[in-house]
Amino acid sequence: MMHINNWVKGEVYCLEALVECANGISNCDNEKKRAIADIASLKDDIAKLNGGRFTFGGLLKDEAGKKQSAIEKGLLVAQLELDVQNYDILKKILVVYTALVAVATFKKKSTQRYIQAMGKMCDSEVHNANAVSDCWHSFKQLIDTHRIK
């Protein structure tokens, strides 16, 4: 009976892994949205720094410091824009991999594990049935030794 518990536990773990995979795909959209929001915020900060308007980051900086901060934020914007493109590529790769490889492999291995678990259960039940049969056969032999009819 223990092997069936382990088999069920293994199947649950495999299903949880597929759910994690689906969550990873949807997280690509969330990360992309977060990067887009960060880009907008950084561009706003850059515009303020370049326009001489008030920002908390530029409050204690001189003109050179503000320009340097604007350049650094511009580099970060460029990296985030690449990230936005990469999230789209990553999502496509994950979808294709999941559909063509992960799900197919899961189905194949899940079927194999099911057949193995049912085979073990059948062997166990045959062994149990033989033990019960042997017990009753021994009991019948004991009764027959008393030769009472």
C-alpha positions in Angstrom: 0.0 0.0 0.0 2.9 2.3 0.7 4.0 2.3 -3.0 0.5 3.7 -4.0 0.9 6.5 -1.5 4.3 7.3 -2.9 3.0 7.1 -6.4 0.1 9.6 -5.6 2.6 11.9 -3.8 4.8 11.8 -6.9 1.9 12.6 -9.2 1.0 15.6 -7.0 4.5 16.9 -7.2 4.5 16.6 -11.0 1.2 18.5 -11.2 2.6 21.2 -8.9 5.6 21.5 -11.2 3.3 22.0 -14.2 1.4 24.6 -12.3 4.7 26.4 -11.5 5.5 26.3 -15.2 2.1 28.0 -16.0 2.8 30.5 -13.3 6.2 31.2 -14.8 4.6 31.9 -18.1 2.1 34.4 -16.6 4.9 36.0 -14.5 6.6 37.0 -17.8 3.6 39.3 -18.4 3.8 40.7 -14.9 7.5 41.3 -15.1 7.1 43.0 -18.5 4.4 45.3 -17.0 6.6 46.1 -14.1 9.5 46.9 -16.4 7.3 49.2 -18.6 6.1 51.0 -15.4 9.8 51.4 -14.3 10.7 52.8 -17.7 7.9 55.4 -17.5 9.0 56.4 -14.0 12.7 56.6 -15.0 11.9 58.7 -18.1 9.9 61.0 -15.9 12.8 61.4 -13.5 15.2 62.0 -16.4 13.0 64.7 -17.8 12.8 66.4 -14.4 16.6 66.1 -13.9 17.3 67.5 -17.4 14.6 70.2 -17.0 16.0 71.4 -13.6 12.7 70.5 -11.9 12.5 69.2 -8.3 13.2 65.5 -7.6 14.1 63.9 -4.3 17.1 62.2 -6.0 18.4 65.5 -7.3 17.7 67.6 -4.2 21.2 67.4 -2.9 23.0 67.1 -6.2 24.8 69.8 -8.2 24.3 70.2 -12.0 27.0 67.6 -12.8 25.5 65.2 -10.4 22.1 65.6 -11.9 23.5 65.0 -15.4 25.3 61.9 -14.2 22.1 60.7 -12.5 20.2 61.3 -15.7 22.8 59.3 -17.8 22.7 56.4 -15.3 18.9 56.4 -15.4 19.0 56.5 -19.2 21.3 53.4 -19.3 18.8 51.7 -16.9 16.0 52.6 -19.3 17.9 51.1 -22.2 18.4 47.9 -20.2 14.7 47.7 -19.2 13.6 48.2 -22.8 15.7 45.2 -23.8 14.2 43.3 -20.8 10.7 44.1 -22.2 11.6 42.6 -25.5 13.3 39.6 -23.8 10.2 38.9 -21.7 8.2 38.5 -24.9 10.8 36.1 -26.3 11.0 34.2 -23.0 7.3 33.8 -22.9 7.1 32.4 -26.4 9.9 29.9 -25.6 8.2 28.8 -22.4 4.9 28.3 -24.2 6.4 26.3 -27.0 8.5 24.2 -24.6 5.6 23.6 -22.3 3.2 22.6 -25.1 5.6 20.5 -27.1 8.0 19.0 -24.5 6.9 19.4 -20.9 3.2 18.3 -21.2 4.0 15.5 -23.6 6.8 14.2 -21.3 4.5 14.5 -18.3 1.8 12.5 -20.0 4.2 9.8 -21.1 5.9 9.5 -17.7 2.6 9.8 -15.8 1.2 6.9 -17.8 4.4 4.8 -17.2 4.2 5.5 -13.4 0.5 4.6 -13.4 1.1 1.3 -15.1 4.0 0.5 -12.8 2.0 1.4 -9.7 -1.0 -0.7 -10.8 1.4 -3.6 -11.6 2.9 -3.4 -8.1 -0.6 -3.3 -6.6 -1.7 -6.4 -8.7 1.4 -8.2 -7.5 0.6 -7.3 -3.9 -3.0 -8.4 -4.2 -2.0 -11.7 -5.8 0.5 -12.3 -3.0 -2.3 -11.5 -0.4 -4.7 -13.8 -2.2 -2.2 -16.6 -2.1 -1.5 -16.0 1.6 -5.2 -16.2 2.3 -5.6 -19.3 0.2 -2.6 -20.9 2.0 -4.2 -20.1 5.3 -7.5 -21.6 4.5 -5.8 -24.6 2.9 -3.8 -25.2 6.1 -6.9 -24.8 8.2 -8.7 -27.3 6.1 -5.8 -29.8 6.4 -6.0 -29.4 10.2 -9.7 -30.0 10.2 -9.2 -33.1 8.0 -6.7 -34.6 10.5 -9.5 -34.9 13.1 -11.4 -37.1 10.7 -14.8 -35.9 11.9 -17.5 -35.8 9.3 
